[in-house]
Amino acid sequence: MARKFSNRTIAYLVVAGISVLPALLAGCTTPAPYAPQAYSGGPGYNDERLAQNRYRVSFTGKTATPRAQVED
């Protein structure tokens, strides 16, 4: 048999869901962390060894990362 919820319980769940939504969306718009790229073209840095004492380091930011921060 289906479980019935009171209007108060449903209202509580709706308010709780709406309260959590902005926090979840804020995580999508934060600047890129300084961490290795998890996948090709993704946000983060990539280092490539060119010689014994030479490396090429590149960084890709998220769309929310300011260009000046990526170039710094």
ChimeraX attribute file (.defattr): number of C-alpha atoms within 10 A of each C-alpha:
attribute: neighborCount
match mode: 1-to-1
recipient: residues
	/A:1	3
	/A:2	4
	/A:3	4
	/A:4	7
	/A:5	8
	/A:6	8
	/A:7	9
	/A:8	9
	/A:9	11
	/A:10	11
	/A:11	11
	/A:12	12
	/A:13	12
	/A:14	11
	/A:15	11
	/A:16	11
	/A:17	11
	/A:18	11
	/A:19	11
	/A:20	10
	/A:21	10
	/A:22	10
	/A:23	10
	/A:24	10
	/A:25	10
	/A:26	9
	/A:27	9
	/A:28	12
	/A:29	12
	/A:30	12
	/A:31	16
	/A:32	21
	/A:33	13
	/A:34	12
	/A:35	11
	/A:36	14
	/A:37	18
	/A:38	11
	/A:39	9
	/A:40	9
	/A:41	12
	/A:42	15
	/A:43	21
	/A:44	20
	/A:45	19
	/A:46	18
	/A:47	12
	/A:48	10
	/A:49	10
	/A:50	9
	/A:51	8
	/A:52	6
	/A:53	6
	/A:54	9
	/A:55	11
	/A:56	10
	/A:57	10
	/A:58	13
	/A:59	19
	/A:60	20
	/A:61	21
	/A:62	17
	/A:63	13
	/A:64	11
	/A:65	16
	/A:66	12
	/A:67	12
	/A:68	7
	/A:69	10
	/A:70	16
	/A:71	10
	/A:72	6
